[in-house]
Amino acid sequence: MRREPTEAEAKLWSVLRGQRLGGMKFKRQEQLGDYIVDFVCFGSRVIVEADGSQHADAARDAARDDWLSGQGFQVLRFWNNDILGNAEGVARVILDAAQPPLPNPSPARGEGL
């Protein structure tokens, strides 16, 4: 595990920590199986990764994401420059992804009444 986060990880952690994002409790640098994830919310089963250029076209990341998905997690990856330049938009995507799906038919959409 790295002790010093990247600039993008620090920025993202400032958005996620202390249940600041929709009351979700995120942990950072958590080990899941053989992997260490940047951020995870066990309640919503969401993993958030901050990726730099070393992750461009990485086959290992695809295998890792497949394994994590197989464990019931949704993996969200964001480029460092997106986190640094649009933290609010990244937060919105994370919050939307963490919402449980509406039942089908959905009473919230006026269906099945």
Secondary structure, DSSP 8 states (H G I E B T S, - for coil): --SS--HHHHHHHHHHGGGTTTT---EEEEEETTEEEEEEETTTTEEEEEE-GGGTT-HHHHHHHHHHHHTT-EEEEEEHHHHHH-HHHHHHHHHHHHS----SS-GGGT---
